Amino acid sequence: MPAYRSIDHVMLRLHAAEPLFDLLTNAFALPVAWPLQCTEFATYGWVHVGNTDLELWAAASNADLPEHAQPPLFHGFALEPALPLAQTIEQVTASGITCKPPRAFESTNTRGARVTNFTNSVLLDLSAPSCCVVWCEWSPLAAIYPWKEPVTPAQRRPQLGNELQARGGGPLGLLGLHAIHMGTPNLKEHLHQWQALSGMAGHPIPLTPEITLSLFSADHLRIESLTFAVRSLDVTRSFLNRRHLLETDTGTAVTVSLGGLELRFTERASQSPL
């Protein structure tokens, strides 16, 4: 069994969050999972893509990133633990995967009390400064902006999924994230560790019933691209052509570069290599 329930969100590091956020939520008609916020440390917002969320993050400083991995980049993704986080960390540590001590992120609720919003823990053996894989456990007592009701992003995701479905997936006909393509300098080791974490053999690794992880050899750990499933590739292709966004077309997949990041689209039924 996988040690996680889902991919909670995918992190995108950008020079500016506003242009891509506007494109995804307006032109592509994807639901807003978290309204765009501007703070001293970053401008950020979340967009729902059917089976997970994209976190668009433009930091005031990118000093935490190595020189070879400056924005724009896919900075990694967060996993929702299947068990309470402490138990999950104990479980995966026993399988040989090292995790960073959990760190809780707090805020003040409407009653003036400090409460935990979420707790993160980095999977150190599967991460690097250029690409971070983390556990993300949301607290049911979180004072989550901007939602008044006590609902965490993980609990809100089905509502957003229904909203996207009601829109027909937007003009792209989007169904959800389909594949993550990740380069690694430790291919054999990372393949073994991801198989242990997911409880699945083979390659690509089925992270969830809908999302696969494809690993390939690279100089640095990095996510090269994301592939999304769409209802009709013809419809998606036509829309992207009208917007002058289409870059490559293999017949079974089309590719665009949005904000300097590579996104692919394919029909889920397609069995052709992406």
Protein Blocks (a to p, Z undefined) as FASTA:
>chain_A
ZZbfbdfbacdddfblklmmmmmmmmnopacfbdcdddfkbccddddehjaccdddddfb
fklpcfklcccddebdcdddfbdfklmmmmmmmnopacddddddddddfkopacdfbdcd
ddfklgcfkbccddddddfkbccdfbfbdcdfklmmmmmmmmmmmnnnpjnopabdfbdc
dddfblmlmmmmmmmmnopgcjdddfblkbccdddddfbdcdfbdcdddfblklmmmmmm
mnopafbdehjaccddeehiacddddfklmbdZZ
